[in-house]
Structure formats: structure tokens, C-alpha cells
Amino acid sequence: MIIQQLSNRVLKLERLIPPERDQSYTLEEICRSMWRQNKKRFIETAKNNSYQLFVYQFEREDAEAAASRNGGPCR
């Protein structure tokens, strides 16, 4: 990957995640931001790589949050 491509990707990430602290983020935070922006696209991106673990985690957390909003247990 050339430097220009990397630079463009970093700029995209900076737009997704507003700077709220010292400009350092975990991989989970970046993935979660991408998940919130476009779940379908993140799922597609995560196919056949280790990011699939985040998909499982985020889906579970979303289901738990929905269940708590609805007043029932998650199934």
C-alpha cells in the first residue's frame, strides 16, 4: 500500500472518530465507530478476517441493549 492510500484511510478514520482525547484509539473503538456508521458495510469488511470477532461482540451488545430497552432478557 502506498503512502497516499494510507494517508487517505487515516483521514477517513479521523472524520469517523472525533478527537475527544489525546488522539489515540484502540482497534475496538475504531471498529465500533465504523459499526455505528454502517453496520452492513462493516460486516462485509469483516468477512473472512479477525474483525469478525468484533461483529459477534457488537451484535451481542446491540441485542442486550435492545432487550434492556424493551424490559426483557436477551435471547
N, CA, C and O atoms as a Maestro MAE file, in Angstrom:
{
 s_m_m2io_version
 :::
 2.0.0
}

f_m_ct {
 s_m_title
 :::
 protein
 m_atom[300] {
  # First column is atom index #
  i_m_mmod_type
  r_m_x_coord
  r_m_y_coord
  r_m_z_coord
  i_m_residue_number
  s_m_chain_name
  s_m_pdb_residue_name
  s_m_pdb_atom_name
  i_m_atomic_number
  :::
  1 25 0.849 -1.168 0.000 1 A "MET " " N  " 7
  2 3 0.000 0.000 0.000 1 A "MET " " CA " 6
  3 2 0.897 1.234 0.000 1 A "MET " " C  " 6
  4 15 1.891 1.300 0.723 1 A "MET " " O  " 8
  5 25 0.535 2.181 -0.802 2 A "ILE " " N  " 7
  6 3 1.375 3.364 -0.889 2 A "ILE " " CA " 6
  7 2 0.993 4.376 0.188 2 A "ILE " " C  " 6
  8 15 -0.084 4.294 0.779 2 A "ILE " " O  " 8
  9 25 1.873 5.311 0.431 3 A "ILE " " N  " 7
  10 3 1.687 6.299 1.490 3 A "ILE " " CA " 6
  11 2 0.400 7.101 1.293 3 A "ILE " " C  " 6
  12 15 -0.306 7.372 2.264 3 A "ILE " " O  " 8
  13 25 0.093 7.477 0.087 4 A "GLN " " N  " 7
  14 3 -1.117 8.269 -0.180 4 A "GLN " " CA " 6
  15 2 -2.381 7.502 0.233 4 A "GLN " " C  " 6
  16 15 -3.302 8.088 0.801 4 A "GLN " " O  " 8
  17 25 -2.426 6.192 -0.052 5 A "GLN " " N  " 7
  18 3 -3.577 5.384 0.338 5 A "GLN " " CA " 6
  19 2 -3.706 5.323 1.854 5 A "GLN " " C  " 6
  20 15 -4.806 5.450 2.391 5 A "GLN " " O  " 8
  21 25 -2.599 5.132 2.536 6 A "LEU " " N  " 7
  22 3 -2.621 5.112 3.999 6 A "LEU " " CA " 6
  23 2 -3.091 6.451 4.553 6 A "LEU " " C  " 6
  24 15 -3.898 6.503 5.480 6 A "LEU " " O  " 8
  25 25 -2.587 7.509 3.986 7 A "SER " " N  " 7
  26 3 -2.973 8.841 4.428 7 A "SER " " CA " 6
  27 2 -4.478 9.054 4.252 7 A "SER " " C  " 6
  28 15 -5.139 9.603 5.135 7 A "SER " " O  " 8
  29 25 -5.007 8.627 3.129 8 A "ASN " " N  " 7
  30 3 -6.447 8.764 2.887 8 A "ASN " " CA " 6
  31 2 -7.266 7.964 3.889 8 A "ASN " " C  " 6
  32 15 -8.303 8.431 4.358 8 A "ASN " " O  " 8
  33 25 -6.813 6.778 4.214 9 A "ARG " " N  " 7
  34 3 -7.529 5.955 5.197 9 A "ARG " " CA " 6
  35 2 -7.498 6.595 6.583 9 A "ARG " " C  " 6
  36 15 -8.498 6.577 7.301 9 A "ARG " " O  " 8
  37 25 -6.378 7.146 6.946 10 A "VAL " " N  " 7
  38 3 -6.282 7.823 8.243 10 A "VAL " " CA " 6
  39 2 -7.226 9.019 8.282 10 A "VAL " " C  " 6
  40 15 -7.896 9.243 9.290 10 A "VAL " " O  " 8
  41 25 -7.284 9.779 7.212 11 A "LEU " " N  " 7
  42 3 -8.193 10.924 7.154 11 A "LEU " " CA " 6
  43 2 -9.656 10.490 7.284 11 A "LEU " " C  " 6
  44 15 -10.445 11.162 7.948 11 A "LEU " " O  " 8
  45 25 -10.018 9.376 6.655 12 A "LYS " " N  " 7
  46 3 -11.379 8.858 6.784 12 A "LYS " " CA " 6
  47 2 -11.675 8.492 8.229 12 A "LYS " " C  " 6
  48 15 -12.748 8.804 8.747 12 A "LYS " " O  " 8
  49 25 -10.725 7.831 8.881 13 A "LEU " " N  " 7
  50 3 -10.918 7.450 10.280 13 A "LEU " " CA " 6
  51 2 -11.037 8.673 11.173 13 A "LEU " " C  " 6
  52 15 -11.834 8.681 12.111 13 A "LEU " " O  " 8
  53 25 -10.262 9.693 10.894 14 A "GLU " " N  " 7
  54 3 -10.338 10.911 11.688 14 A "GLU " " CA " 6
  55 2 -11.716 11.560 11.565 14 A "GLU " " C  " 6
  56 15 -12.208 12.148 12.529 14 A "GLU " " O  " 8
  57 25 -12.336 11.462 10.407 15 A "ARG " " N  " 7
  58 3 -13.680 12.001 10.231 15 A "ARG " " CA " 6
  59 2 -14.715 11.158 10.971 15 A "ARG " " C  " 6
  60 15 -15.705 11.688 11.475 15 A "ARG " " O  " 8
  61 25 -14.489 9.858 11.037 16 A "LEU " " N  " 7
  62 3 -15.419 8.966 11.736 16 A "LEU " " CA " 6
  63 2 -15.369 9.141 13.249 16 A "LEU " " C  " 6
  64 15 -16.393 9.073 13.929 16 A "LEU " " O  " 8
  65 25 -14.174 9.367 13.762 17 A "ILE " " N  " 7
  66 3 -13.979 9.424 15.208 17 A "ILE " " CA " 6
  67 2 -13.516 10.832 15.573 17 A "ILE " " C  " 6
  68 15 -12.357 11.182 15.350 17 A "ILE " " O  " 8
  69 25 -14.405 11.627 16.124 18 A "PRO " " N  " 7
  70 3 -13.983 12.981 16.503 18 A "PRO " " CA " 6
  71 2 -12.952 12.935 17.624 18 A "PRO " " C  " 6
  72 15 -13.049 12.097 18.520 18 A "PRO " " O  " 8
  73 25 -11.975 13.819 17.585 19 A "PRO " " N  " 7
  74 3 -10.943 13.819 18.630 19 A "PRO " " CA " 6
  75 2 -11.514 14.247 19.978 19 A "PRO " " C  " 6
  76 15 -11.949 15.387 20.143 19 A "PRO " " O  " 8
  77 25 -11.511 13.343 20.920 20 A "GLU " " N  " 7
  78 3 -12.038 13.633 22.252 20 A "GLU " " CA " 6
  79 2 -10.956 13.541 23.319 20 A "GLU " " C  " 6
  80 15 -11.183 13.889 24.478 20 A "GLU " " O  " 8
  81 25 -9.808 13.081 22.929 21 A "ARG " " N  " 7
  82 3 -8.730 12.952 23.907 21 A "ARG " " CA " 6
  83 2 -7.396 13.083 23.208 21 A "ARG " " C  " 6
  84 15 -7.267 13.888 22.286 21 A "ARG " " O  " 8
  85 25 -6.423 12.337 23.610 22 A "ASP " " N  " 7
  86 3 -5.045 12.515 23.143 22 A "ASP " " CA " 6
  87 2 -4.757 11.922 21.759 22 A "ASP " " C  " 6
  88 15 -3.597 11.676 21.427 22 A "ASP " " O  " 8
  89 25 -5.792 11.691 20.951 23 A "GLN " " N  " 7
  90 3 -5.626 11.191 19.588 23 A "GLN " " CA " 6
  91 2 -5.194 9.729 19.501 23 A "GLN " " C  " 6
  92 15 -4.747 9.293 18.440 23 A "GLN " " O  " 8
  93 25 -5.314 8.969 20.571 24 A "SER " " N  " 7
  94 3 -5.003 7.542 20.490 24 A "SER " " CA " 6
  95 2 -6.287 6.746 20.719 24 A "SER " " C  " 6
  96 15 -7.083 7.068 21.600 24 A "SER " " O  " 8
  97 25 -6.473 5.701 19.910 25 A "TYR " " N  " 7
  98 3 -7.676 4.896 19.955 25 A "TYR " " CA " 6
  99 2 -7.312 3.426 19.878 25 A "TYR " " C  " 6
  100 15 -6.298 3.050 19.290 25 A "TYR " " O  " 8
  101 25 -8.153 2.607 20.479 26 A "THR " " N  " 7
  102 3 -7.949 1.167 20.365 26 A "THR " " CA " 6
  103 2 -8.598 0.686 19.073 26 A "THR " " C  " 6
  104 15 -9.439 1.373 18.493 26 A "THR " " O  " 8
  105 25 -8.203 -0.484 18.638 27 A "LEU " " N  " 7
  106 3 -8.802 -1.080 17.449 27 A "LEU " " CA " 6
  107 2 -10.299 -1.283 17.663 27 A "LEU " " C  " 6
  108 15 -11.091 -1.079 16.743 27 A "LEU " " O  " 8
  109 25 -10.683 -1.681 18.861 28 A "GLU " " N  " 7
  110 3 -12.103 -1.876 19.158 28 A "GLU " " CA " 6
  111 2 -12.882 -0.564 19.005 28 A "GLU " " C  " 6
  112 15 -13.984 -0.567 18.455 28 A "GLU " " O  " 8
  113 25 -12.334 0.538 19.474 29 A "GLU " " N  " 7
  114 3 -13.011 1.830 19.346 29 A "GLU " " CA " 6
  115 2 -13.195 2.228 17.881 29 A "GLU " " C  " 6
  116 15 -14.247 2.737 17.494 29 A "GLU " " O  " 8
  117 25 -12.180 1.996 17.087 30 A "ILE " " N  " 7
  118 3 -12.266 2.321 15.665 30 A "ILE " " CA " 6
  119 2 -13.316 1.442 14.985 30 A "ILE " " C  " 6
  120 15 -14.132 1.928 14.203 30 A "ILE " " O  " 8
  121 25 -13.285 0.148 15.291 31 A "CYS " " N  " 7
  122 3 -14.254 -0.776 14.701 31 A "CYS " " CA " 6
  123 2 -15.676 -0.443 15.155 31 A "CYS " " C  " 6
  124 15 -16.615 -0.511 14.362 31 A "CYS " " O  " 8
  125 25 -15.831 -0.087 16.414 32 A "ARG " " N  " 7
  126 3 -17.160 0.260 16.922 32 A "ARG " " CA " 6
  127 2 -17.702 1.509 16.214 32 A "ARG " " C  " 6
  128 15 -18.890 1.585 15.902 32 A "ARG " " O  " 8
  129 25 -16.842 2.463 15.970 33 A "SER " " N  " 7
  130 3 -17.254 3.664 15.253 33 A "SER " " CA " 6
  131 2 -17.700 3.316 13.831 33 A "SER " " C  " 6
  132 15 -18.712 3.821 13.345 33 A "SER " " O  " 8
  133 25 -16.941 2.457 13.184 34 A "MET " " N  " 7
  134 3 -17.311 2.018 11.839 34 A "MET " " CA " 6
  135 2 -18.640 1.263 11.878 34 A "MET " " C  " 6
  136 15 -19.470 1.429 10.985 34 A "MET " " O  " 8
  137 25 -18.848 0.436 12.903 35 A "TRP " " N  " 7
  138 3 -20.081 -0.323 13.096 35 A "TRP " " CA " 6
  139 2 -21.267 0.635 13.224 35 A "TRP " " C  " 6
  140 15 -22.316 0.416 12.619 35 A "TRP " " O  " 8
  141 25 -21.099 1.675 13.999 36 A "ARG " " N  " 7
  142 3 -22.191 2.631 14.199 36 A "ARG " " CA " 6
  143 2 -22.497 3.421 12.938 36 A "ARG " " C  " 6
  144 15 -23.644 3.796 12.698 36 A "ARG " " O  " 8
  145 25 -21.479 3.673 12.139 37 A "GLN " " N  " 7
  146 3 -21.684 4.427 10.905 37 A "GLN " " CA " 6
  147 2 -22.435 3.603 9.856 37 A "GLN " " C  " 6
  148 15 -23.338 4.106 9.186 37 A "GLN " " O  " 8
  149 25 -22.045 2.321 9.724 38 A "ASN " " N  " 7
  150 3 -22.636 1.493 8.677 38 A "ASN " " CA " 6
  151 2 -22.410 0.016 9.007 38 A "ASN " " C  " 6
  152 15 -21.389 -0.562 8.633 38 A "ASN " " O  " 8
  153 25 -23.360 -0.578 9.702 39 A "LYS " " N  " 7
  154 3 -23.223 -1.973 10.147 39 A "LYS " " CA " 6
  155 2 -23.031 -2.938 8.984 39 A "LYS " " C  " 6
  156 15 -22.164 -3.812 9.015 39 A "LYS " " O  " 8
  157 25 -23.854 -2.761 7.966 40 A "LYS " " N  " 7
  158 3 -23.803 -3.683 6.826 40 A "LYS " " CA " 6
  159 2 -22.414 -3.650 6.171 40 A "LYS " " C  " 6
  160 15 -21.856 -4.696 5.840 40 A "LYS " " O  " 8
  161 25 -21.878 -2.478 5.990 41 A "ARG " " N  " 7
  162 3 -20.552 -2.341 5.371 41 A "ARG " " CA " 6
  163 2 -19.466 -2.937 6.269 41 A "ARG " " C  " 6
  164 15 -18.540 -3.583 5.779 41 A "ARG " " O  " 8
  165 25 -19.581 -2.720 7.583 42 A "PHE " " N  " 7
  166 3 -18.584 -3.288 8.494 42 A "PHE " " CA " 6
  167 2 -18.629 -4.810 8.453 42 A "PHE " " C  " 6
  168 15 -17.587 -5.465 8.442 42 A "PHE " " O  " 8
  169 25 -19.832 -5.372 8.431 43 A "ILE " " N  " 7
  170 3 -19.963 -6.837 8.368 43 A "ILE " " CA " 6
  171 2 -19.306 -7.372 7.102 43 A "ILE " " C  " 6
  172 15 -18.605 -8.383 7.132 43 A "ILE " " O  " 8
  173 25 -19.541 -6.684 5.995 44 A "GLU " " N  " 7
  174 3 -18.937 -7.101 4.727 44 A "GLU " " CA " 6
  175 2 -17.410 -7.003 4.793 44 A "GLU " " C  " 6
  176 15 -16.706 -7.891 4.312 44 A "GLU " " O  " 8
  177 25 -16.913 -5.938 5.381 45 A "THR " " N  " 7
  178 3 -15.470 -5.743 5.516 45 A "THR " " CA " 6
  179 2 -14.841 -6.812 6.417 45 A "THR " " C  " 6
  180 15 -13.705 -7.234 6.201 45 A "THR " " O  " 8
  181 25 -15.591 -7.233 7.413 46 A "ALA " " N  " 7
  182 3 -15.062 -8.160 8.410 46 A "ALA " " CA " 6
  183 2 -15.095 -9.623 7.974 46 A "ALA " " C  " 6
  184 15 -14.548 -10.486 8.660 46 A "ALA " " O  " 8
  185 25 -15.724 -9.904 6.852 47 A "LYS " " N  " 7
  186 3 -15.808 -11.303 6.396 47 A "LYS " " CA " 6
  187 2 -14.416 -11.883 6.188 47 A "LYS " " C  " 6
  188 15 -13.538 -11.248 5.605 47 A "LYS " " O  " 8
  189 25 -14.239 -13.107 6.682 48 A "ASN " " N  " 7
  190 3 -13.009 -13.879 6.480 48 A "ASN " " CA " 6
  191 2 -11.765 -13.231 7.068 48 A "ASN " " C  " 6
  192 15 -10.663 -13.438 6.559 48 A "ASN " " O  " 8
  193 25 -11.924 -12.453 8.128 49 A "ASN " " N  " 7
  194 3 -10.745 -11.966 8.841 49 A "ASN " " CA " 6
  195 2 -11.065 -11.856 10.326 49 A "ASN " " C  " 6
  196 15 -12.192 -12.126 10.742 49 A "ASN " " O  " 8
  197 25 -10.103 -11.470 11.105 50 A "SER " " N  " 7
  198 3 -10.264 -11.466 12.553 50 A "SER " " CA " 6
  199 2 -11.240 -10.407 13.055 50 A "SER " " C  " 6
  200 15 -11.655 -10.466 14.212 50 A "SER " " O  " 8
  201 25 -11.619 -9.437 12.218 51 A "TYR " " N  " 7
  202 3 -12.604 -8.433 12.637 51 A "TYR " " CA " 6
  203 2 -13.973 -9.052 12.852 51 A "TYR " " C  " 6
  204 15 -14.845 -8.433 13.462 51 A "TYR " " O  " 8
  205 25 -14.173 -10.273 12.357 52 A "GLN " " N  " 7
  206 3 -15.435 -10.968 12.556 52 A "GLN " " CA " 6
  207 2 -15.732 -11.113 14.051 52 A "GLN " " C  " 6
  208 15 -16.897 -11.144 14.448 52 A "GLN " " O  " 8
  209 25 -14.701 -11.200 14.871 53 A "LEU " " N  " 7
  210 3 -14.902 -11.270 16.320 53 A "LEU " " CA " 6
  211 2 -15.622 -10.032 16.825 53 A "LEU " " C  " 6
  212 15 -16.463 -10.125 17.719 53 A "LEU " " O  " 8
  213 25 -15.304 -8.879 16.265 54 A "PHE " " N  " 7
  214 3 -15.986 -7.654 16.658 54 A "PHE " " CA " 6
  215 2 -17.446 -7.675 16.232 54 A "PHE " " C  " 6
  216 15 -18.307 -7.167 16.950 54 A "PHE " " O  " 8
  217 25 -17.735 -8.258 15.070 55 A "VAL " " N  " 7
  218 3 -19.117 -8.350 14.607 55 A "VAL " " CA " 6
  219 2 -19.935 -9.124 15.631 55 A "VAL " " C  " 6
  220 15 -21.014 -8.679 16.024 55 A "VAL " " O  " 8
  221 25 -19.432 -10.280 16.070 56 A "TYR " " N  " 7
  222 3 -20.142 -11.082 17.073 56 A "TYR " " CA " 6
  223 2 -20.350 -10.279 18.348 56 A "TYR " " C  " 6
  224 15 -21.443 -10.281 18.914 56 A "TYR " " O  " 8
  225 25 -19.313 -9.597 18.799 57 A "GLN " " N  " 7
  226 3 -19.387 -8.813 20.032 57 A "GLN " " CA " 6
  227 2 -20.405 -7.678 19.904 57 A "GLN " " C  " 6
  228 15 -21.235 -7.489 20.792 57 A "GLN " " O  " 8
  229 25 -20.345 -6.928 18.811 58 A "PHE " " N  " 7
  230 3 -21.227 -5.786 18.642 58 A "PHE " " CA " 6
  231 2 -22.680 -6.227 18.463 58 A "PHE " " C  " 6
  232 15 -23.589 -5.569 18.968 58 A "PHE " " O  " 8
  233 25 -22.905 -7.328 17.753 59 A "GLU " " N  " 7
  234 3 -24.265 -7.842 17.606 59 A "GLU " " CA " 6
  235 2 -24.832 -8.252 18.959 59 A "GLU " " C  " 6
  236 15 -25.989 -7.963 19.263 59 A "GLU " " O  " 8
  237 25 -24.022 -8.923 19.770 60 A "ARG " " N  " 7
  238 3 -24.464 -9.336 21.105 60 A "ARG " " CA " 6
  239 2 -24.784 -8.115 21.970 60 A "ARG " " C  " 6
  240 15 -25.810 -8.081 22.649 60 A "ARG " " O  " 8
  241 25 -23.902 -7.118 21.940 61 A "GLU " " N  " 7
  242 3 -24.120 -5.915 22.741 61 A "GLU " " CA " 6
  243 2 -25.369 -5.170 22.280 61 A "GLU " " C  " 6
  244 15 -26.123 -4.663 23.109 61 A "GLU " " O  " 8
  245 25 -25.596 -5.098 20.971 62 A "ASP " " N  " 7
  246 3 -26.798 -4.443 20.449 62 A "ASP " " CA " 6
  247 2 -28.052 -5.179 20.902 62 A "ASP " " C  " 6
  248 15 -29.042 -4.555 21.284 62 A "ASP " " O  " 8
  249 25 -28.007 -6.511 20.859 63 A "ALA " " N  " 7
  250 3 -29.160 -7.313 21.287 63 A "ALA " " CA " 6
  251 2 -29.427 -7.127 22.777 63 A "ALA " " C  " 6
  252 15 -30.581 -7.019 23.192 63 A "ALA " " O  " 8
  253 25 -28.377 -7.090 23.574 64 A "GLU " " N  " 7
  254 3 -28.538 -6.879 25.018 64 A "GLU " " CA " 6
  255 2 -29.105 -5.498 25.302 64 A "GLU " " C  " 6
  256 15 -29.965 -5.347 26.170 64 A "GLU " " O  " 8
  257 25 -28.636 -4.495 24.585 65 A "ALA " " N  " 7
  258 3 -29.134 -3.130 24.778 65 A "ALA " " CA " 6
  259 2 -30.607 -3.037 24.376 65 A "ALA " " C  " 6
  260 15 -31.401 -2.394 25.063 65 A "ALA " " O  " 8
  261 25 -30.970 -3.680 23.265 66 A "ALA " " N  " 7
  262 3 -32.367 -3.663 22.820 66 A "ALA " " CA " 6
  263 2 -33.256 -4.371 23.836 66 A "ALA " " C  " 6
  264 15 -34.361 -3.912 24.126 66 A "ALA " " O  " 8
  265 25 -32.781 -5.476 24.371 67 A "ALA " " N  " 7
  266 3 -33.569 -6.213 25.361 67 A "ALA " " CA " 6
  267 2 -33.766 -5.387 26.625 67 A "ALA " " C  " 6
  268 15 -34.852 -5.387 27.204 67 A "ALA " " O  " 8
  269 25 -32.728 -4.685 27.053 68 A "SER " " N  " 7
  270 3 -32.864 -3.887 28.269 68 A "SER " " CA " 6
  271 2 -33.800 -2.700 28.037 68 A "SER " " C  " 6
  272 15 -34.514 -2.290 28.952 68 A "SER " " O  " 8
  273 25 -33.803 -2.140 26.815 69 A "ARG " " N  " 7
  274 3 -34.730 -1.062 26.495 69 A "ARG " " CA " 6
  275 2 -36.167 -1.556 26.481 69 A "ARG " " C  " 6
  276 15 -37.087 -0.820 26.835 69 A "ARG " " O  " 8
  277 25 -36.357 -2.808 26.071 70 A "ASN " " N  " 7
  278 3 -37.692 -3.395 25.984 70 A "ASN " " CA " 6
  279 2 -38.130 -4.068 27.277 70 A "ASN " " C  " 6
  280 15 -39.250 -4.569 27.372 70 A "ASN " " O  " 8
  281 25 -37.253 -4.079 28.265 71 A "GLY " " N  " 7
  282 3 -37.594 -4.621 29.565 71 A "GLY " " CA " 6
  283 2 -37.571 -6.129 29.676 71 A "GLY " " C  " 6
  284 15 -38.167 -6.689 30.596 71 A "GLY " " O  " 8
  285 25 -36.901 -6.792 28.761 72 A "GLY " " N  " 7
  286 3 -36.858 -8.257 28.816 72 A "GLY " " CA " 6
  287 2 -35.444 -8.781 28.652 72 A "GLY " " C  " 6
  288 15 -34.538 -8.038 28.276 72 A "GLY " " O  " 8
  289 25 -35.256 -10.066 28.936 73 A "PRO " " N  " 7
  290 3 -33.926 -10.665 28.785 73 A "PRO " " CA " 6
  291 2 -33.580 -10.862 27.310 73 A "PRO " " C  " 6
  292 15 -34.459 -10.982 26.456 73 A "PRO " " O  " 8
  293 25 -32.314 -10.890 27.045 74 A "CYS " " N  " 7
  294 3 -31.811 -11.127 25.689 74 A "CYS " " CA " 6
  295 2 -31.895 -12.616 25.377 74 A "CYS " " C  " 6
  296 15 -31.576 -13.439 26.235 74 A "CYS " " O  " 8
  297 25 -32.314 -12.976 24.177 75 A "ARG " " N  " 7
  298 3 -32.411 -14.403 23.800 75 A "ARG " " CA " 6
  299 2 -31.474 -14.706 22.691 75 A "ARG " " C  " 6
  300 15 -31.407 -15.847 22.234 75 A "ARG " " O  " 8
  :::
 }
 m_bond[299] {
  # First column is bond index #
  i_m_from
  i_m_to
  i_m_order
  :::
  1 1 2 1
  2 2 3 1
  3 3 4 2
  4 3 5 1
  5 5 6 1
  6 6 7 1
  7 7 8 2
  8 7 9 1
  9 9 10 1
  10 10 11 1
  11 11 12 2
  12 11 13 1
  13 13 14 1
  14 14 15 1
  15 15 16 2
  16 15 17 1
  17 17 18 1
  18 18 19 1
  19 19 20 2
  20 19 21 1
  21 21 22 1
  22 22 23 1
  23 23 24 2
  24 23 25 1
  25 25 26 1
  26 26 27 1
  27 27 28 2
  28 27 29 1
  29 29 30 1
  30 30 31 1
  31 31 32 2
  32 31 33 1
  33 33 34 1
  34 34 35 1
  35 35 36 2
  36 35 37 1
  37 37 38 1
  38 38 39 1
  39 39 40 2
  40 39 41 1
  41 41 42 1
  42 42 43 1
  43 43 44 2
  44 43 45 1
  45 45 46 1
  46 46 47 1
  47 47 48 2
  48 47 49 1
  49 49 50 1
  50 50 51 1
  51 51 52 2
  52 51 53 1
  53 53 54 1
  54 54 55 1
  55 55 56 2
  56 55 57 1
  57 57 58 1
  58 58 59 1
  59 59 60 2
  60 59 61 1
  61 61 62 1
  62 62 63 1
  63 63 64 2
  64 63 65 1
  65 65 66 1
  66 66 67 1
  67 67 68 2
  68 67 69 1
  69 69 70 1
  70 70 71 1
  71 71 72 2
  72 71 73 1
  73 73 74 1
  74 74 75 1
  75 75 76 2
  76 75 77 1
  77 77 78 1
  78 78 79 1
  79 79 80 2
  80 79 81 1
  81 81 82 1
  82 82 83 1
  83 83 84 2
  84 83 85 1
  85 85 86 1
  86 86 87 1
  87 87 88 2
  88 87 89 1
  89 89 90 1
  90 90 91 1
  91 91 92 2
  92 91 93 1
  93 93 94 1
  94 94 95 1
  95 95 96 2
  96 95 97 1
  97 97 98 1
  98 98 99 1
  99 99 100 2
  100 99 101 1
  101 101 102 1
  102 102 103 1
  103 103 104 2
  104 103 105 1
  105 105 106 1
  106 106 107 1
  107 107 108 2
  108 107 109 1
  109 109 110 1
  110 110 111 1
  111 111 112 2
  112 111 113 1
  113 113 114 1
  114 114 115 1
  115 115 116 2
  116 115 117 1
  117 117 118 1
  118 118 119 1
  119 119 120 2
  120 119 121 1
  121 121 122 1
  122 122 123 1
  123 123 124 2
  124 123 125 1
  125 125 126 1
  126 126 127 1
  127 127 128 2
  128 127 129 1
  129 129 130 1
  130 130 131 1
  131 131 132 2
  132 131 133 1
  133 133 134 1
  134 134 135 1
  135 135 136 2
  136 135 137 1
  137 137 138 1
  138 138 139 1
  139 139 140 2
  140 139 141 1
  141 141 142 1
  142 142 143 1
  143 143 144 2
  144 143 145 1
  145 145 146 1
  146 146 147 1
  147 147 148 2
  148 147 149 1
  149 149 150 1
  150 150 151 1
  151 151 152 2
  152 151 153 1
  153 153 154 1
  154 154 155 1
  155 155 156 2
  156 155 157 1
  157 157 158 1
  158 158 159 1
  159 159 160 2
  160 159 161 1
  161 161 162 1
  162 162 163 1
  163 163 164 2
  164 163 165 1
  165 165 166 1
  166 166 167 1
  167 167 168 2
  168 167 169 1
  169 169 170 1
  170 170 171 1
  171 171 172 2
  172 171 173 1
  173 173 174 1
  174 174 175 1
  175 175 176 2
  176 175 177 1
  177 177 178 1
  178 178 179 1
  179 179 180 2
  180 179 181 1
  181 181 182 1
  182 182 183 1
  183 183 184 2
  184 183 185 1
  185 185 186 1
  186 186 187 1
  187 187 188 2
  188 187 189 1
  189 189 190 1
  190 190 191 1
  191 191 192 2
  192 191 193 1
  193 193 194 1
  194 194 195 1
  195 195 196 2
  196 195 197 1
  197 197 198 1
  198 198 199 1
  199 199 200 2
  200 199 201 1
  201 201 202 1
  202 202 203 1
  203 203 204 2
  204 203 205 1
  205 205 206 1
  206 206 207 1
  207 207 208 2
  208 207 209 1
  209 209 210 1
  210 210 211 1
  211 211 212 2
  212 211 213 1
  213 213 214 1
  214 214 215 1
  215 215 216 2
  216 215 217 1
  217 217 218 1
  218 218 219 1
  219 219 220 2
  220 219 221 1
  221 221 222 1
  222 222 223 1
  223 223 224 2
  224 223 225 1
  225 225 226 1
  226 226 227 1
  227 227 228 2
  228 227 229 1
  229 229 230 1
  230 230 231 1
  231 231 232 2
  232 231 233 1
  233 233 234 1
  234 234 235 1
  235 235 236 2
  236 235 237 1
  237 237 238 1
  238 238 239 1
  239 239 240 2
  240 239 241 1
  241 241 242 1
  242 242 243 1
  243 243 244 2
  244 243 245 1
  245 245 246 1
  246 246 247 1
  247 247 248 2
  248 247 249 1
  249 249 250 1
  250 250 251 1
  251 251 252 2
  252 251 253 1
  253 253 254 1
  254 254 255 1
  255 255 256 2
  256 255 257 1
  257 257 258 1
  258 258 259 1
  259 259 260 2
  260 259 261 1
  261 261 262 1
  262 262 263 1
  263 263 264 2
  264 263 265 1
  265 265 266 1
  266 266 267 1
  267 267 268 2
  268 267 269 1
  269 269 270 1
  270 270 271 1
  271 271 272 2
  272 271 273 1
  273 273 274 1
  274 274 275 1
  275 275 276 2
  276 275 277 1
  277 277 278 1
  278 278 279 1
  279 279 280 2
  280 279 281 1
  281 281 282 1
  282 282 283 1
  283 283 284 2
  284 283 285 1
  285 285 286 1
  286 286 287 1
  287 287 288 2
  288 287 289 1
  289 289 290 1
  290 290 291 1
  291 291 292 2
  292 291 293 1
  293 293 294 1
  294 294 295 1
  295 295 296 2
  296 295 297 1
  297 297 298 1
  298 298 299 1
  299 299 300 2
  :::
 }
}
